[in-house]
Amino acid sequence: MTNRTPKKRKWTEKEVQQWYQDTGALTYANPDDLNIIVKKPRREGLTVNWANPKAYLLQGAILALVFAIIYFL
């Protein structure tokens, strides 16, 4: 018997929605999904996959841009 870990890949929108239903989570943190941004399950809009390290880089870049705009105005 071998321990097989699932391959990381980009999940489809249906798989993401099913993950939300199965886990009942309020935030999306799926380490097996390579997507950084996915659709929200209950309303329109997008959310971030917090299990993807690139999400923190994206958040940092957005915050840096906001602070730069505030600083230079």
Backbone as XML, in Angstrom:
<?xml version="1.0"?>
<chain id="A" units="angstrom">
  <residue number="1" name="MET">
    <atom name="N" x="0.841" y="-1.176" z="0.000"/>
    <atom name="CA" x="0.000" y="0.000" z="0.000"/>
    <atom name="C" x="0.889" y="1.243" z="0.000"/>
  </residue>
  <residue number="2" name="THR">
    <atom name="N" x="0.613" y="2.150" z="-0.903"/>
    <atom name="CA" x="1.408" y="3.372" z="-0.984"/>
    <atom name="C" x="0.549" y="4.560" z="-0.605"/>
  </residue>
  <residue number="3" name="ASN">
    <atom name="N" x="1.178" y="5.530" z="0.011"/>
    <atom name="CA" x="0.488" y="6.778" z="0.334"/>
    <atom name="C" x="0.626" y="7.715" z="-0.845"/>
  </residue>
  <residue number="4" name="ARG">
    <atom name="N" x="-0.466" y="7.936" z="-1.531"/>
    <atom name="CA" x="-0.444" y="8.839" z="-2.678"/>
    <atom name="C" x="-1.063" y="10.153" z="-2.278"/>
  </residue>
  <residue number="5" name="THR">
    <atom name="N" x="-0.306" y="11.202" z="-2.464"/>
    <atom name="CA" x="-0.848" y="12.531" z="-2.197"/>
    <atom name="C" x="-1.408" y="13.074" z="-3.501"/>
  </residue>
  <residue number="6" name="PRO">
    <atom name="N" x="-2.519" y="13.772" z="-3.435"/>
    <atom name="CA" x="-3.091" y="14.320" z="-4.661"/>
    <atom name="C" x="-2.155" y="15.351" z="-5.291"/>
  </residue>
  <residue number="7" name="LYS">
    <atom name="N" x="-2.117" y="15.337" z="-6.612"/>
    <atom name="CA" x="-1.296" y="16.318" z="-7.322"/>
    <atom name="C" x="-1.935" y="17.688" z="-7.214"/>
  </residue>
  <residue number="8" name="LYS">
    <atom name="N" x="-1.094" y="18.681" z="-7.070"/>
    <atom name="CA" x="-1.606" y="20.051" z="-7.076"/>
    <atom name="C" x="-1.932" y="20.419" z="-8.515"/>
  </residue>
  <residue number="9" name="ARG">
    <atom name="N" x="-3.112" y="21.007" z="-8.687"/>
    <atom name="CA" x="-3.553" y="21.422" z="-10.021"/>
    <atom name="C" x="-4.570" y="22.530" z="-9.856"/>
  </residue>
  <residue number="10" name="LYS">
    <atom name="N" x="-4.895" y="23.181" z="-10.955"/>
    <atom name="CA" x="-5.929" y="24.218" z="-10.923"/>
    <atom name="C" x="-7.293" y="23.529" z="-10.937"/>
  </residue>
  <residue number="11" name="TRP">
    <atom name="N" x="-8.095" y="23.840" z="-9.946"/>
    <atom name="CA" x="-9.426" y="23.248" z="-9.836"/>
    <atom name="C" x="-10.418" y="24.026" z="-10.684"/>
  </residue>
  <residue number="12" name="THR">
    <atom name="N" x="-11.443" y="23.331" z="-11.163"/>
    <atom name="CA" x="-12.496" y="23.987" z="-11.922"/>
    <atom name="C" x="-13.437" y="24.709" z="-10.962"/>
  </residue>
  <residue number="13" name="GLU">
    <atom name="N" x="-14.282" y="25.566" z="-11.515"/>
    <atom name="CA" x="-15.232" y="26.316" z="-10.693"/>
    <atom name="C" x="-16.181" y="25.369" z="-9.945"/>
  </residue>
  <residue number="14" name="LYS">
    <atom name="N" x="-16.603" y="24.294" z="-10.625"/>
    <atom name="CA" x="-17.501" y="23.329" z="-9.968"/>
    <atom name="C" x="-16.801" y="22.624" z="-8.806"/>
  </residue>
  <residue number="15" name="GLU">
    <atom name="N" x="-15.532" y="22.279" z="-8.982"/>
    <atom name="CA" x="-14.792" y="21.629" z="-7.898"/>
    <atom name="C" x="-14.623" y="22.557" z="-6.703"/>
  </residue>
  <residue number="16" name="VAL">
    <atom name="N" x="-14.393" y="23.841" z="-6.975"/>
    <atom name="CA" x="-14.257" y="24.823" z="-5.895"/>
    <atom name="C" x="-15.572" y="24.939" z="-5.128"/>
  </residue>
  <residue number="17" name="GLN">
    <atom name="N" x="-16.688" y="25.033" z="-5.854"/>
    <atom name="CA" x="-17.993" y="25.131" z="-5.202"/>
    <atom name="C" x="-18.279" y="23.872" z="-4.375"/>
  </residue>
  <residue number="18" name="GLN">
    <atom name="N" x="-17.901" y="22.709" z="-4.890"/>
    <atom name="CA" x="-18.096" y="21.462" z="-4.151"/>
    <atom name="C" x="-17.229" y="21.444" z="-2.892"/>
  </residue>
  <residue number="19" name="TRP">
    <atom name="N" x="-16.016" y="21.987" z="-2.985"/>
    <atom name="CA" x="-15.131" y="22.062" z="-1.808"/>
    <atom name="C" x="-15.786" y="22.905" z="-0.723"/>
  </residue>
  <residue number="20" name="TYR">
    <atom name="N" x="-16.363" y="24.043" z="-1.116"/>
    <atom name="CA" x="-17.064" y="24.892" z="-0.153"/>
    <atom name="C" x="-18.209" y="24.128" z="0.514"/>
  </residue>
  <residue number="21" name="GLN">
    <atom name="N" x="-18.981" y="23.381" z="-0.270"/>
    <atom name="CA" x="-20.105" y="22.629" z="0.273"/>
    <atom name="C" x="-19.630" y="21.530" z="1.217"/>
  </residue>
  <residue number="22" name="ASP">
    <atom name="N" x="-18.576" y="20.843" z="0.857"/>
    <atom name="CA" x="-18.072" y="19.727" z="1.662"/>
    <atom name="C" x="-17.467" y="20.193" z="2.979"/>
  </residue>
  <residue number="23" name="THR">
    <atom name="N" x="-16.782" y="21.332" z="2.963"/>
    <atom name="CA" x="-16.085" y="21.781" z="4.166"/>
    <atom name="C" x="-16.905" y="22.749" z="5.007"/>
  </residue>
  <residue number="24" name="GLY">
    <atom name="N" x="-17.806" y="23.491" z="4.387"/>
    <atom name="CA" x="-18.585" y="24.490" z="5.121"/>
    <atom name="C" x="-17.742" y="25.680" z="5.560"/>
  </residue>
  <residue number="25" name="ALA">
    <atom name="N" x="-16.602" y="25.865" z="4.920"/>
    <atom name="CA" x="-15.682" y="26.941" z="5.297"/>
    <atom name="C" x="-16.184" y="28.298" z="4.820"/>
  </residue>
  <residue number="26" name="LEU">
    <atom name="N" x="-15.776" y="29.334" z="5.532"/>
    <atom name="CA" x="-16.123" y="30.697" z="5.138"/>
    <atom name="C" x="-15.053" y="31.322" z="4.253"/>
  </residue>
  <residue number="27" name="THR">
    <atom name="N" x="-13.811" y="30.861" z="4.397"/>
    <atom name="CA" x="-12.719" y="31.341" z="3.557"/>
    <atom name="C" x="-12.177" y="30.168" z="2.757"/>
  </residue>
  <residue number="28" name="TYR">
    <atom name="N" x="-11.559" y="30.471" z="1.632"/>
    <atom name="CA" x="-11.036" y="29.418" z="0.763"/>
    <atom name="C" x="-9.551" y="29.228" z="1.044"/>
  </residue>
  <residue number="29" name="ALA">
    <atom name="N" x="-9.195" y="28.042" z="1.521"/>
    <atom name="CA" x="-7.799" y="27.694" z="1.796"/>
    <atom name="C" x="-7.593" y="26.233" z="1.420"/>
  </residue>
  <residue number="30" name="ASN">
    <atom name="N" x="-7.397" y="25.996" z="0.140"/>
    <atom name="CA" x="-7.256" y="24.643" z="-0.378"/>
    <atom name="C" x="-5.826" y="24.455" z="-0.891"/>
  </residue>
  <residue number="31" name="PRO">
    <atom name="N" x="-4.991" y="23.702" z="-0.173"/>
    <atom name="CA" x="-3.593" y="23.547" z="-0.589"/>
    <atom name="C" x="-3.411" y="22.743" z="-1.874"/>
  </residue>
  <residue number="32" name="ASP">
    <atom name="N" x="-4.423" y="21.983" z="-2.306"/>
    <atom name="CA" x="-4.313" y="21.195" z="-3.529"/>
    <atom name="C" x="-4.669" y="21.992" z="-4.779"/>
  </residue>
  <residue number="33" name="ASP">
    <atom name="N" x="-5.207" y="23.185" z="-4.612"/>
    <atom name="CA" x="-5.625" y="24.030" z="-5.738"/>
    <atom name="C" x="-4.560" y="25.083" z="-6.005"/>
  </residue>
  <residue number="34" name="LEU">
    <atom name="N" x="-4.101" y="25.160" z="-7.243"/>
    <atom name="CA" x="-3.082" y="26.140" z="-7.620"/>
    <atom name="C" x="-3.661" y="27.504" z="-7.971"/>
  </residue>
  <residue number="35" name="ASN">
    <atom name="N" x="-4.978" y="27.610" z="-8.075"/>
    <atom name="CA" x="-5.596" y="28.909" z="-8.352"/>
    <atom name="C" x="-5.312" y="29.868" z="-7.210"/>
  </residue>
  <residue number="36" name="ILE">
    <atom name="N" x="-5.037" y="31.115" z="-7.556"/>
    <atom name="CA" x="-4.840" y="32.139" z="-6.534"/>
    <atom name="C" x="-6.175" y="32.818" z="-6.238"/>
  </residue>
  <residue number="37" name="ILE">
    <atom name="N" x="-6.945" y="33.075" z="-7.272"/>
    <atom name="CA" x="-8.227" y="33.765" z="-7.125"/>
    <atom name="C" x="-9.334" y="32.859" z="-7.655"/>
  </residue>
  <residue number="38" name="VAL">
    <atom name="N" x="-10.413" y="32.712" z="-6.865"/>
    <atom name="CA" x="-11.560" y="31.881" z="-7.246"/>
    <atom name="C" x="-12.849" y="32.658" z="-6.987"/>
  </residue>
  <residue number="39" name="LYS">
    <atom name="N" x="-13.958" y="32.182" z="-7.577"/>
    <atom name="CA" x="-15.256" y="32.826" z="-7.361"/>
    <atom name="C" x="-15.759" y="32.518" z="-5.960"/>
  </residue>
  <residue number="40" name="LYS">
    <atom name="N" x="-16.457" y="33.500" z="-5.375"/>
    <atom name="CA" x="-17.081" y="33.295" z="-4.070"/>
    <atom name="C" x="-18.259" y="32.339" z="-4.223"/>
  </residue>
  <residue number="41" name="PRO">
    <atom name="N" x="-18.549" y="31.581" z="-3.188"/>
    <atom name="CA" x="-19.595" y="30.577" z="-3.330"/>
    <atom name="C" x="-21.023" y="31.118" z="-3.212"/>
  </residue>
  <residue number="42" name="ARG">
    <atom name="N" x="-21.248" y="32.120" z="-2.382"/>
    <atom name="CA" x="-22.609" y="32.513" z="-2.064"/>
    <atom name="C" x="-23.047" y="33.823" z="-2.694"/>
  </residue>
  <residue number="43" name="ARG">
    <atom name="N" x="-22.126" y="34.589" z="-3.188"/>
    <atom name="CA" x="-22.477" y="35.866" z="-3.800"/>
    <atom name="C" x="-21.460" y="36.158" z="-4.909"/>
  </residue>
  <residue number="44" name="GLU">
    <atom name="N" x="-21.744" y="37.223" z="-5.631"/>
    <atom name="CA" x="-20.846" y="37.561" z="-6.719"/>
    <atom name="C" x="-19.544" y="38.124" z="-6.184"/>
  </residue>
  <residue number="45" name="GLY">
    <atom name="N" x="-18.492" y="37.906" z="-6.923"/>
    <atom name="CA" x="-17.194" y="38.428" z="-6.537"/>
    <atom name="C" x="-16.140" y="37.338" z="-6.527"/>
  </residue>
  <residue number="46" name="LEU">
    <atom name="N" x="-14.956" y="37.742" z="-6.146"/>
    <atom name="CA" x="-13.824" y="36.832" z="-6.121"/>
    <atom name="C" x="-13.226" y="36.775" z="-4.723"/>
  </residue>
  <residue number="47" name="THR">
    <atom name="N" x="-12.536" y="35.703" z="-4.442"/>
    <atom name="CA" x="-11.834" y="35.562" z="-3.180"/>
    <atom name="C" x="-10.467" y="34.938" z="-3.451"/>
  </residue>
  <residue number="48" name="VAL">
    <atom name="N" x="-9.650" y="34.881" z="-2.427"/>
    <atom name="CA" x="-8.272" y="34.421" z="-2.570"/>
    <atom name="C" x="-8.112" y="33.059" z="-1.918"/>
  </residue>
  <residue number="49" name="ASN">
    <atom name="N" x="-7.316" y="32.202" z="-2.542"/>
    <atom name="CA" x="-6.965" y="30.904" z="-1.964"/>
    <atom name="C" x="-5.819" y="31.131" z="-0.988"/>
  </residue>
  <residue number="50" name="TRP">
    <atom name="N" x="-6.118" y="31.191" z="0.306"/>
    <atom name="CA" x="-5.119" y="31.531" z="1.318"/>
    <atom name="C" x="-4.120" y="30.415" z="1.570"/>
  </residue>
  <residue number="51" name="ALA">
    <atom name="N" x="-4.305" y="29.239" z="0.982"/>
    <atom name="CA" x="-3.335" y="28.166" z="1.123"/>
    <atom name="C" x="-2.241" y="28.263" z="0.055"/>
  </residue>
  <residue number="52" name="ASN">
    <atom name="N" x="-2.371" y="29.209" z="-0.852"/>
    <atom name="CA" x="-1.380" y="29.422" z="-1.901"/>
    <atom name="C" x="-0.460" y="30.574" z="-1.468"/>
  </residue>
  <residue number="53" name="PRO">
    <atom name="N" x="0.848" y="30.317" z="-1.343"/>
    <atom name="CA" x="1.762" y="31.377" z="-0.891"/>
    <atom name="C" x="1.754" y="32.620" z="-1.776"/>
  </residue>
  <residue number="54" name="LYS">
    <atom name="N" x="1.423" y="32.465" z="-3.030"/>
    <atom name="CA" x="1.380" y="33.614" z="-3.934"/>
    <atom name="C" x="0.266" y="34.589" z="-3.560"/>
  </residue>
  <residue number="55" name="ALA">
    <atom name="N" x="-0.726" y="34.114" z="-2.837"/>
    <atom name="CA" x="-1.821" y="34.990" z="-2.403"/>
    <atom name="C" x="-1.298" y="36.074" z="-1.479"/>
  </residue>
  <residue number="56" name="TYR">
    <atom name="N" x="-0.334" y="35.742" z="-0.633"/>
    <atom name="CA" x="0.223" y="36.736" z="0.282"/>
    <atom name="C" x="1.047" y="37.777" z="-0.478"/>
  </residue>
  <residue number="57" name="LEU">
    <atom name="N" x="1.715" y="37.352" z="-1.555"/>
    <atom name="CA" x="2.431" y="38.309" z="-2.401"/>
    <atom name="C" x="1.448" y="39.262" z="-3.083"/>
  </residue>
  <residue number="58" name="LEU">
    <atom name="N" x="0.341" y="38.713" z="-3.552"/>
    <atom name="CA" x="-0.689" y="39.539" z="-4.181"/>
    <atom name="C" x="-1.247" y="40.546" z="-3.182"/>
  </residue>
  <residue number="59" name="GLN">
    <atom name="N" x="-1.541" y="40.100" z="-1.974"/>
    <atom name="CA" x="-2.067" y="41.001" z="-0.949"/>
    <atom name="C" x="-1.042" y="42.086" z="-0.610"/>
  </residue>
  <residue number="60" name="GLY">
    <atom name="N" x="0.229" y="41.716" z="-0.506"/>
    <atom name="CA" x="1.270" y="42.690" z="-0.214"/>
    <atom name="C" x="1.403" y="43.730" z="-1.313"/>
  </residue>
  <residue number="61" name="ALA">
    <atom name="N" x="1.306" y="43.304" z="-2.567"/>
    <atom name="CA" x="1.407" y="44.230" z="-3.688"/>
    <atom name="C" x="0.228" y="45.215" z="-3.690"/>
  </residue>
  <residue number="62" name="ILE">
    <atom name="N" x="-0.968" y="44.707" z="-3.408"/>
    <atom name="CA" x="-2.136" y="45.582" z="-3.369"/>
    <atom name="C" x="-2.012" y="46.593" z="-2.229"/>
  </residue>
  <residue number="63" name="LEU">
    <atom name="N" x="-1.592" y="46.122" z="-1.056"/>
    <atom name="CA" x="-1.419" y="47.036" z="0.085"/>
    <atom name="C" x="-0.335" y="48.076" z="-0.187"/>
  </residue>
  <residue number="64" name="ALA">
    <atom name="N" x="0.762" y="47.661" z="-0.820"/>
    <atom name="CA" x="1.832" y="48.601" z="-1.150"/>
    <atom name="C" x="1.327" y="49.673" z="-2.111"/>
  </residue>
  <residue number="65" name="LEU">
    <atom name="N" x="0.520" y="49.275" z="-3.078"/>
    <atom name="CA" x="-0.046" y="50.227" z="-4.025"/>
    <atom name="C" x="-0.977" y="51.217" z="-3.313"/>
  </residue>
  <residue number="66" name="VAL">
    <atom name="N" x="-1.823" y="50.717" z="-2.430"/>
    <atom name="CA" x="-2.741" y="51.586" z="-1.696"/>
    <atom name="C" x="-1.958" y="52.587" z="-0.835"/>
  </residue>
  <residue number="67" name="PHE">
    <atom name="N" x="-0.955" y="52.097" z="-0.098"/>
    <atom name="CA" x="-0.171" y="52.989" z="0.749"/>
    <atom name="C" x="0.620" y="53.994" z="-0.078"/>
  </residue>
  <residue number="68" name="ALA">
    <atom name="N" x="1.112" y="53.593" z="-1.252"/>
    <atom name="CA" x="1.834" y="54.524" z="-2.110"/>
    <atom name="C" x="0.915" y="55.638" z="-2.614"/>
  </residue>
  <residue number="69" name="ILE">
    <atom name="N" x="-0.306" y="55.254" z="-2.992"/>
    <atom name="CA" x="-1.266" y="56.262" z="-3.461"/>
    <atom name="C" x="-1.611" y="57.235" z="-2.339"/>
  </residue>
  <residue number="70" name="ILE">
    <atom name="N" x="-1.853" y="56.708" z="-1.143"/>
    <atom name="CA" x="-2.179" y="57.573" z="-0.007"/>
    <atom name="C" x="-1.003" y="58.479" z="0.335"/>
  </residue>
  <residue number="71" name="TYR">
    <atom name="N" x="0.196" y="57.960" z="0.310"/>
    <atom name="CA" x="1.387" y="58.725" z="0.661"/>
    <atom name="C" x="1.637" y="59.867" z="-0.321"/>
  </residue>
  <residue number="72" name="PHE">
    <atom name="N" x="1.462" y="59.599" z="-1.618"/>
    <atom name="CA" x="1.771" y="60.603" z="-2.629"/>
    <atom name="C" x="0.633" y="61.576" z="-2.893"/>
  </residue>
  <residue number="73" name="LEU">
    <atom name="N" x="-0.516" y="61.345" z="-2.333"/>
    <atom name="CA" x="-1.612" y="62.313" z="-2.487"/>
    <atom name="C" x="-1.499" y="63.275" z="-1.374"/>
  </residue>
</chain>
